[in-house]
């Protein structure tokens, strides 16, 4: 979103906040409270979507590979070689 569009939406959200706080004298002439609230809510929604999209792009850029894939699941110090009774179990077709 370019700077001018973002400033326009921020201005609409500020007017919404003035309307919600009851400061009717700071609202522009010729606009009803309903119009200010509707435009402010729409602008806040657009700014929120832009913020969420930016966060999603940031998370996508931080993808981290953990381990060595499937090989890491079945090797390493956590997996012990069979010893004792496990070795006496039949293998294959018995």
C-alpha positions, 0 to 999 in steps of 0.5 A, spaced: 500 500 500 502 506 498 503 512 503 498 516 500 493 511 501 495 509 508 494 516 510 487 516 507 485 510 511 489 512 517 485 519 517 478 515 516 480 511 522 482 517 526 475 520 525 472 514 527 475 514 533 473 521 534 466 519 533 466 514 538 469 518 543 463 523 542 467 529 539 462 531 534 466 538 533 472 534 530 468 531 524 468 534 517 462 538 515 457 535 511 458 528 514 453 524 518 456 520 524 453 514 520 458 515 514 464 517 518 463 510 522 462 506 516 468 509 512 472 508 518 470 501 519 472 500 512 478 503 513 480 499 519 479 493 516 483 494 510 489 497 514 488 490 518 488 486 512 494 489 510 498 488 516 496 481 516 499 480 509 505 483 511 506 479 517 504 473 513 510 475 508 515 476 514 513 469 517 514 466 510 521 469 509 523 466 516 522 458 514 527 454 517 529 447 516 529 443 522 533 436 522 535 432 516 528 430 514 526 423 515 533 421 516 533 425 522 527 421 525 530 414 525 538 416 526 542 419 532 543 418 539 535 417 541 535 411 536 538 405 540 540 399 536 536 393 538 540 388 543 537 383 548 531 380 547 529 384 540 535 380 537 531 374 538 525 376 534 524 372 528 525 377 522 522 376 515 517 370 513 517 365 519 
